Amino acid sequence: MKLIKSFPRAAVLGAAMMAAGFVTSGAAAQDAVSESHLAAAKQVAVVTKVLEPFDDILPILAEQTRTAFIQSDPTRAEEIAEVVQNVALTLAPKRTELNNLVYKAWADAFTEEELNQLAEFYSTELGQKLTEKIPTITQYSVGAAREWQDKVSTEMVTMVQEELAKLNAAQ
């Protein structure tokens, strides 16, 4: 459930990161960024809670793995569950790899000064409110867009049918 609630935040922030990456040519061209630049990126990632949606990746993978192995050998369910749990715990430290990739994406998309400004903003009451409200606003917006698309699609089909009928009648 947490993954579903947090997915819109990840989608919006991910899209923003991608868009910023396409728009920001100078920063994106840099392969190496300073430690202070990465630290600023990390600060923004933390205050925007952009990493939270990824918290469920390993537990979901573990559950999927456990289920797949149990389906293939149900008699070893307890053993499989224990092994999967141990492997998941062994892999947990690899999460820093993902975090570092996200920090690098932010650092590539924004200058260190911009990141410091973003961190400052997102640390304010308004910035925290924005971080909290983005998933709800995004979810509503996606739903509204789908409704609007369905309405316009129906209207378009009706109008095309009417116009084609007029053309057929005129022939």
Disulfide bonds with the S-S distance in Angstrom:
none
